[in-house]
């Protein structure tokens, strides 16, 4: 099932850091589904949803935030 359906995305940003080979990605995922969950729980949820895709890439870096955390981070910049 697509990530946006399972996690109810507010924002998703994917950056290919691999110089075009498609093996190294950094993602920002903002979802209220992360509310009340620690970083490890959030990352496990994303890994669970993207298990097959993650098997095919070399490196996967993720930042997971709630809408509130995202708003606060944007205000502070």
Backbone as XML, in Angstrom:
<?xml version="1.0"?>
<chain id="A" units="angstrom">
  <residue number="1" name="UNK">
    <atom name="N" x="0.849" y="-1.177" z="0.000"/>
    <atom name="CA" x="0.000" y="0.000" z="0.000"/>
    <atom name="C" x="0.894" y="1.240" z="0.000"/>
  </residue>
  <residue number="2" name="UNK">
    <atom name="N" x="0.578" y="2.267" z="-0.763"/>
    <atom name="CA" x="1.414" y="3.463" z="-0.839"/>
    <atom name="C" x="1.598" y="4.156" z="0.511"/>
  </residue>
  <residue number="3" name="UNK">
    <atom name="N" x="2.781" y="4.739" z="0.681"/>
    <atom name="CA" x="3.141" y="5.417" z="1.920"/>
    <atom name="C" x="2.118" y="6.467" z="2.307"/>
  </residue>
  <residue number="4" name="UNK">
    <atom name="N" x="1.645" y="7.277" z="1.352"/>
    <atom name="CA" x="0.729" y="8.370" z="1.676"/>
    <atom name="C" x="-0.606" y="7.859" z="2.207"/>
  </residue>
  <residue number="5" name="UNK">
    <atom name="N" x="-0.994" y="6.648" z="1.879"/>
    <atom name="CA" x="-2.251" y="6.097" z="2.385"/>
    <atom name="C" x="-2.069" y="5.523" z="3.786"/>
  </residue>
  <residue number="6" name="UNK">
    <atom name="N" x="-0.977" y="4.822" z="4.015"/>
    <atom name="CA" x="-0.748" y="4.167" z="5.299"/>
    <atom name="C" x="-0.385" y="5.162" z="6.390"/>
  </residue>
  <residue number="7" name="UNK">
    <atom name="N" x="0.426" y="6.152" z="6.056"/>
    <atom name="CA" x="0.914" y="7.089" z="7.072"/>
    <atom name="C" x="0.150" y="8.412" z="7.056"/>
  </residue>
  <residue number="8" name="UNK">
    <atom name="N" x="-0.708" y="8.662" z="6.098"/>
    <atom name="CA" x="-1.476" y="9.900" z="5.997"/>
    <atom name="C" x="-0.543" y="11.110" z="6.000"/>
  </residue>
  <residue number="9" name="UNK">
    <atom name="N" x="0.198" y="11.244" z="4.940"/>
    <atom name="CA" x="1.225" y="12.267" z="4.826"/>
    <atom name="C" x="0.665" y="13.678" z="4.815"/>
  </residue>
  <residue number="10" name="UNK">
    <atom name="N" x="1.372" y="14.554" z="5.492"/>
    <atom name="CA" x="1.140" y="15.986" z="5.394"/>
    <atom name="C" x="2.164" y="16.547" z="4.411"/>
  </residue>
  <residue number="11" name="UNK">
    <atom name="N" x="3.387" y="16.039" z="4.477"/>
    <atom name="CA" x="4.466" y="16.483" z="3.597"/>
    <atom name="C" x="5.425" y="15.327" z="3.395"/>
  </residue>
  <residue number="12" name="UNK">
    <atom name="N" x="5.921" y="15.226" z="2.195"/>
    <atom name="CA" x="6.932" y="14.220" z="1.878"/>
    <atom name="C" x="7.942" y="14.868" z="0.956"/>
  </residue>
  <residue number="13" name="UNK">
    <atom name="N" x="9.211" y="14.755" z="1.286"/>
    <atom name="CA" x="10.264" y="15.286" z="0.439"/>
    <atom name="C" x="11.318" y="14.204" z="0.291"/>
  </residue>
  <residue number="14" name="UNK">
    <atom name="N" x="11.668" y="13.879" z="-0.934"/>
    <atom name="CA" x="12.652" y="12.838" z="-1.207"/>
    <atom name="C" x="13.792" y="13.457" z="-2.004"/>
  </residue>
  <residue number="15" name="UNK">
    <atom name="N" x="15.014" y="13.242" z="-1.519"/>
    <atom name="CA" x="16.201" y="13.753" z="-2.195"/>
    <atom name="C" x="17.082" y="12.568" z="-2.581"/>
  </residue>
  <residue number="16" name="UNK">
    <atom name="N" x="17.448" y="12.491" z="-3.858"/>
    <atom name="CA" x="18.363" y="11.462" z="-4.334"/>
    <atom name="C" x="19.780" y="11.990" z="-4.143"/>
  </residue>
  <residue number="17" name="UNK">
    <atom name="N" x="20.483" y="11.453" z="-3.136"/>
    <atom name="CA" x="21.845" y="11.887" z="-2.813"/>
    <atom name="C" x="22.903" y="11.032" z="-3.501"/>
  </residue>
  <residue number="18" name="UNK">
    <atom name="N" x="22.510" y="10.233" z="-4.472"/>
    <atom name="CA" x="23.413" y="9.233" z="-5.035"/>
    <atom name="C" x="24.030" y="9.630" z="-6.374"/>
  </residue>
  <residue number="19" name="UNK">
    <atom name="N" x="23.961" y="10.881" z="-6.731"/>
    <atom name="CA" x="24.502" y="11.339" z="-8.016"/>
    <atom name="C" x="23.878" y="10.603" z="-9.192"/>
  </residue>
  <residue number="20" name="UNK">
    <atom name="N" x="22.579" y="10.278" z="-9.058"/>
    <atom name="CA" x="21.852" y="9.708" z="-10.181"/>
    <atom name="C" x="21.758" y="8.200" z="-10.245"/>
  </residue>
  <residue number="21" name="UNK">
    <atom name="N" x="22.475" y="7.470" z="-9.403"/>
    <atom name="CA" x="22.416" y="6.010" z="-9.496"/>
    <atom name="C" x="21.204" y="5.436" z="-8.752"/>
  </residue>
  <residue number="22" name="UNK">
    <atom name="N" x="20.530" y="6.246" z="-7.953"/>
    <atom name="CA" x="19.322" y="5.804" z="-7.269"/>
    <atom name="C" x="19.569" y="4.902" z="-6.080"/>
  </residue>
  <residue number="23" name="UNK">
    <atom name="N" x="20.733" y="4.993" z="-5.462"/>
    <atom name="CA" x="21.041" y="4.101" z="-4.354"/>
    <atom name="C" x="21.119" y="4.752" z="-2.998"/>
  </residue>
  <residue number="24" name="UNK">
    <atom name="N" x="20.929" y="6.065" z="-2.922"/>
    <atom name="CA" x="21.088" y="6.769" z="-1.656"/>
    <atom name="C" x="20.030" y="7.875" z="-1.573"/>
  </residue>
  <residue number="25" name="UNK">
    <atom name="N" x="19.103" y="7.733" z="-0.624"/>
    <atom name="CA" x="18.007" y="8.681" z="-0.509"/>
    <atom name="C" x="17.892" y="9.260" z="0.893"/>
  </residue>
  <residue number="26" name="UNK">
    <atom name="N" x="17.533" y="10.534" z="0.955"/>
    <atom name="CA" x="17.197" y="11.204" z="2.198"/>
    <atom name="C" x="15.743" y="11.636" z="2.080"/>
  </residue>
  <residue number="27" name="UNK">
    <atom name="N" x="14.932" y="11.291" z="3.072"/>
    <atom name="CA" x="13.513" y="11.635" z="3.012"/>
    <atom name="C" x="13.081" y="12.390" z="4.261"/>
  </residue>
  <residue number="28" name="UNK">
    <atom name="N" x="12.166" y="13.304" z="4.055"/>
    <atom name="CA" x="11.481" y="14.010" z="5.134"/>
    <atom name="C" x="10.021" y="13.611" z="5.034"/>
  </residue>
  <residue number="29" name="UNK">
    <atom name="N" x="9.487" y="13.078" z="6.122"/>
    <atom name="CA" x="8.087" y="12.668" z="6.144"/>
    <atom name="C" x="7.411" y="13.356" z="7.318"/>
  </residue>
  <residue number="30" name="UNK">
    <atom name="N" x="6.363" y="14.110" z="7.030"/>
    <atom name="CA" x="5.591" y="14.799" z="8.056"/>
    <atom name="C" x="4.205" y="14.177" z="8.078"/>
  </residue>
  <residue number="31" name="UNK">
    <atom name="N" x="3.812" y="13.685" z="9.261"/>
    <atom name="CA" x="2.515" y="13.034" z="9.401"/>
    <atom name="C" x="2.061" y="13.093" z="10.856"/>
  </residue>
  <residue number="32" name="UNK">
    <atom name="N" x="0.768" y="13.310" z="11.040"/>
    <atom name="CA" x="0.225" y="13.289" z="12.394"/>
    <atom name="C" x="0.119" y="11.867" z="12.931"/>
  </residue>
  <residue number="33" name="UNK">
    <atom name="N" x="0.328" y="10.878" z="12.083"/>
    <atom name="CA" x="0.350" y="9.486" z="12.526"/>
    <atom name="C" x="1.553" y="9.236" z="13.451"/>
  </residue>
  <residue number="34" name="UNK">
    <atom name="N" x="2.540" y="10.117" z="13.423"/>
    <atom name="CA" x="3.714" y="9.999" z="14.282"/>
    <atom name="C" x="3.476" y="10.563" z="15.684"/>
  </residue>
  <residue number="35" name="UNK">
    <atom name="N" x="2.365" y="11.229" z="15.890"/>
    <atom name="CA" x="2.051" y="11.854" z="17.182"/>
    <atom name="C" x="2.129" y="10.816" z="18.294"/>
  </residue>
  <residue number="36" name="UNK">
    <atom name="N" x="2.864" y="11.140" z="19.359"/>
    <atom name="CA" x="2.980" y="10.253" z="20.518"/>
    <atom name="C" x="3.966" y="9.110" z="20.335"/>
  </residue>
  <residue number="37" name="UNK">
    <atom name="N" x="4.633" y="9.048" z="19.189"/>
    <atom name="CA" x="5.600" y="7.991" z="18.922"/>
    <atom name="C" x="7.013" y="8.564" z="18.977"/>
  </residue>
  <residue number="38" name="UNK">
    <atom name="N" x="7.926" y="7.773" z="19.484"/>
    <atom name="CA" x="9.327" y="8.157" z="19.505"/>
    <atom name="C" x="9.950" y="7.966" z="18.130"/>
  </residue>
  <residue number="39" name="UNK">
    <atom name="N" x="11.187" y="8.407" z="17.994"/>
    <atom name="CA" x="11.877" y="8.326" z="16.705"/>
    <atom name="C" x="11.965" y="6.881" z="16.217"/>
  </residue>
  <residue number="40" name="UNK">
    <atom name="N" x="12.314" y="5.960" z="17.084"/>
    <atom name="CA" x="12.450" y="4.567" z="16.673"/>
    <atom name="C" x="11.123" y="3.994" z="16.180"/>
  </residue>
  <residue number="41" name="UNK">
    <atom name="N" x="10.035" y="4.302" z="16.867"/>
    <atom name="CA" x="8.720" y="3.828" z="16.437"/>
    <atom name="C" x="8.333" y="4.419" z="15.079"/>
  </residue>
  <residue number="42" name="UNK">
    <atom name="N" x="8.642" y="5.683" z="14.881"/>
    <atom name="CA" x="8.344" y="6.353" z="13.609"/>
    <atom name="C" x="9.124" y="5.704" z="12.470"/>
  </residue>
  <residue number="43" name="UNK">
    <atom name="N" x="10.407" y="5.491" z="12.703"/>
    <atom name="CA" x="11.250" y="4.901" z="11.668"/>
    <atom name="C" x="10.831" y="3.468" z="11.360"/>
  </residue>
  <residue number="44" name="UNK">
    <atom name="N" x="10.447" y="2.728" z="12.378"/>
    <atom name="CA" x="9.968" y="1.365" z="12.152"/>
    <atom name="C" x="8.699" y="1.365" z="11.302"/>
  </residue>
  <residue number="45" name="UNK">
    <atom name="N" x="7.818" y="2.318" z="11.537"/>
    <atom name="CA" x="6.591" y="2.419" z="10.754"/>
    <atom name="C" x="6.915" y="2.670" z="9.280"/>
  </residue>
  <residue number="46" name="UNK">
    <atom name="N" x="7.826" y="3.603" z="9.022"/>
    <atom name="CA" x="8.215" y="3.906" z="7.647"/>
    <atom name="C" x="8.886" y="2.688" z="7.012"/>
  </residue>
  <residue number="47" name="UNK">
    <atom name="N" x="9.794" y="2.056" z="7.738"/>
    <atom name="CA" x="10.481" y="0.866" z="7.214"/>
    <atom name="C" x="9.502" y="-0.259" z="6.920"/>
  </residue>
  <residue number="48" name="UNK">
    <atom name="N" x="8.507" y="-0.388" z="7.751"/>
    <atom name="CA" x="7.498" y="-1.429" z="7.543"/>
    <atom name="C" x="6.748" y="-1.188" z="6.228"/>
  </residue>
  <residue number="49" name="UNK">
    <atom name="N" x="6.386" y="0.049" z="5.980"/>
    <atom name="CA" x="5.636" y="0.395" z="4.772"/>
    <atom name="C" x="6.521" y="0.294" z="3.528"/>
  </residue>
  <residue number="50" name="UNK">
    <atom name="N" x="7.784" y="0.689" z="3.644"/>
    <atom name="CA" x="8.684" y="0.732" z="2.491"/>
    <atom name="C" x="9.676" y="-0.434" z="2.444"/>
  </residue>
  <residue number="51" name="UNK">
    <atom name="N" x="9.364" y="-1.526" z="3.094"/>
    <atom name="CA" x="10.294" y="-2.650" z="3.225"/>
    <atom name="C" x="10.870" y="-3.112" z="1.893"/>
  </residue>
  <residue number="52" name="UNK">
    <atom name="N" x="10.046" y="-3.312" z="0.904"/>
    <atom name="CA" x="10.520" y="-3.802" z="-0.394"/>
    <atom name="C" x="11.385" y="-2.764" z="-1.110"/>
  </residue>
  <residue number="53" name="UNK">
    <atom name="N" x="10.988" y="-1.500" z="-1.046"/>
    <atom name="CA" x="11.749" y="-0.441" z="-1.704"/>
    <atom name="C" x="13.119" y="-0.256" z="-1.059"/>
  </residue>
  <residue number="54" name="UNK">
    <atom name="N" x="13.160" y="-0.336" z="0.273"/>
    <atom name="CA" x="14.415" y="-0.133" z="1.001"/>
    <atom name="C" x="15.409" y="-1.251" z="0.698"/>
  </residue>
  <residue number="55" name="UNK">
    <atom name="N" x="14.941" y="-2.443" z="0.427"/>
    <atom name="CA" x="15.826" y="-3.561" z="0.078"/>
    <atom name="C" x="16.616" y="-3.284" z="-1.191"/>
  </residue>
  <residue number="56" name="UNK">
    <atom name="N" x="16.096" y="-2.443" z="-2.051"/>
    <atom name="CA" x="16.693" y="-2.210" z="-3.356"/>
    <atom name="C" x="17.649" y="-1.020" z="-3.400"/>
  </residue>
  <residue number="57" name="UNK">
    <atom name="N" x="17.803" y="-0.311" z="-2.286"/>
    <atom name="CA" x="18.696" y="0.855" z="-2.289"/>
    <atom name="C" x="19.833" y="0.654" z="-1.297"/>
  </residue>
  <residue number="58" name="UNK">
    <atom name="N" x="20.893" y="1.425" z="-1.471"/>
    <atom name="CA" x="22.088" y="1.300" z="-0.646"/>
    <atom name="C" x="21.937" y="2.010" z="0.699"/>
  </residue>
  <residue number="59" name="UNK">
    <atom name="N" x="21.432" y="3.239" z="0.680"/>
    <atom name="CA" x="21.332" y="4.031" z="1.909"/>
    <atom name="C" x="19.999" y="4.763" z="1.954"/>
  </residue>
  <residue number="60" name="UNK">
    <atom name="N" x="19.381" y="4.766" z="3.135"/>
    <atom name="CA" x="18.079" y="5.400" z="3.328"/>
    <atom name="C" x="18.125" y="6.180" z="4.633"/>
  </residue>
  <residue number="61" name="UNK">
    <atom name="N" x="18.083" y="7.497" z="4.535"/>
    <atom name="CA" x="18.093" y="8.367" z="5.709"/>
    <atom name="C" x="16.729" y="9.023" z="5.809"/>
  </residue>
  <residue number="62" name="UNK">
    <atom name="N" x="16.144" y="8.991" z="7.004"/>
    <atom name="CA" x="14.816" y="9.577" z="7.146"/>
    <atom name="C" x="14.732" y="10.523" z="8.334"/>
  </residue>
  <residue number="63" name="UNK">
    <atom name="N" x="13.919" y="11.545" z="8.150"/>
    <atom name="CA" x="13.555" y="12.461" z="9.222"/>
    <atom name="C" x="12.043" y="12.430" z="9.279"/>
  </residue>
  <residue number="64" name="UNK">
    <atom name="N" x="11.504" y="12.121" z="10.450"/>
    <atom name="CA" x="10.058" y="11.983" z="10.608"/>
    <atom name="C" x="9.574" y="12.982" z="11.652"/>
  </residue>
  <residue number="65" name="UNK">
    <atom name="N" x="8.585" y="13.782" z="11.266"/>
    <atom name="CA" x="8.053" y="14.827" z="12.141"/>
    <atom name="C" x="6.532" y="14.812" z="12.117"/>
  </residue>
  <residue number="66" name="UNK">
    <atom name="N" x="5.933" y="15.315" z="13.199"/>
    <atom name="CA" x="4.497" y="15.573" z="13.200"/>
    <atom name="C" x="4.282" y="16.954" z="12.569"/>
  </residue>
  <residue number="67" name="UNK">
    <atom name="N" x="3.041" y="17.285" z="12.272"/>
    <atom name="CA" x="2.733" y="18.610" z="11.709"/>
    <atom name="C" x="3.178" y="19.721" z="12.658"/>
  </residue>
  <residue number="68" name="UNK">
    <atom name="N" x="2.952" y="19.524" z="13.932"/>
    <atom name="CA" x="3.337" y="20.524" z="14.941"/>
    <atom name="C" x="4.843" y="20.706" z="14.970"/>
  </residue>
  <residue number="69" name="UNK">
    <atom name="N" x="5.589" y="19.610" z="14.961"/>
    <atom name="CA" x="7.053" y="19.693" z="14.964"/>
    <atom name="C" x="7.558" y="20.388" z="13.704"/>
  </residue>
  <residue number="70" name="UNK">
    <atom name="N" x="6.951" y="20.088" z="12.567"/>
    <atom name="CA" x="7.330" y="20.706" z="11.301"/>
    <atom name="C" x="7.092" y="22.220" z="11.349"/>
  </residue>
  <residue number="71" name="UNK">
    <atom name="N" x="5.922" y="22.615" z="11.841"/>
    <atom name="CA" x="5.587" y="24.038" z="11.942"/>
    <atom name="C" x="6.571" y="24.756" z="12.852"/>
  </residue>
  <residue number="72" name="UNK">
    <atom name="N" x="6.890" y="24.170" z="13.987"/>
    <atom name="CA" x="7.839" y="24.785" z="14.925"/>
    <atom name="C" x="9.219" y="24.892" z="14.306"/>
  </residue>
  <residue number="73" name="UNK">
    <atom name="N" x="9.630" y="23.872" z="13.597"/>
    <atom name="CA" x="10.941" y="23.890" z="12.950"/>
    <atom name="C" x="11.008" y="24.979" z="11.888"/>
  </residue>
  <residue number="74" name="UNK">
    <atom name="N" x="9.947" y="25.134" z="11.124"/>
    <atom name="CA" x="9.910" y="26.157" z="10.086"/>
    <atom name="C" x="9.925" y="27.557" z="10.689"/>
  </residue>
  <residue number="75" name="UNK">
    <atom name="N" x="9.248" y="27.747" z="11.821"/>
    <atom name="CA" x="9.231" y="29.066" z="12.489"/>
    <atom name="C" x="10.615" y="29.456" z="12.988"/>
  </residue>
  <residue number="76" name="UNK">
    <atom name="N" x="11.386" y="28.459" z="13.442"/>
    <atom name="CA" x="12.678" y="28.743" z="14.040"/>
    <atom name="C" x="13.784" y="28.989" z="12.998"/>
  </residue>
  <residue number="77" name="UNK">
    <atom name="N" x="13.472" y="28.790" z="11.743"/>
    <atom name="CA" x="14.507" y="28.992" z="10.699"/>
    <atom name="C" x="14.426" y="30.358" z="10.109"/>
  </residue>
</chain>
